[in-house]
Amino acid sequence: MKLRKFKVLVGETGLDDFGASGQTFGVNQLVVGKVYTQADQTYYDENGRNAAPFFVDDNGCSRDIKQMLREGKVIEVF
């Protein structure tokens, strides 16, 4: 299976935390110009059905590829 690649057009920042401490800090979630690779979903299954294709951002969050393309935040690169 060939995994798709996506280049970010819009940067996003967000918050992360130090766990149970309750302290948060700013992080870059999406970096403009960075290329992200679709996650390998060979063994991934959500509630008995295949999950939508996604990639993982710099904050460890999954991003729905279809939504990211629709919102114009990424473009597919070959």
PELINUR-V588053 format. One record per backbone hydrogen bond with DSSP energy under -1.0 kcal/mol. NH is the residue of the N-H (numbers start at 1). CO is the residue of the C=O. Records with the same first field share a line. If there is no record, write none. Layout:
# PELINUR-V588053
NH->CO, CO
This chain:
# PELINUR-V588053
6->36
7->75
8->34
9->73
10->73
12->30
14->27
16->25
18->23
22->19
25->16
27->14
29->12
30->12
33->8
34->31
36->6
38->4
39->54
44->41
46->49
49->46
55->63
57->61
58->29
60->57
63->55
65->53
68->64
69->65
70->66
71->67
72->69
73->68
75->7
77->5
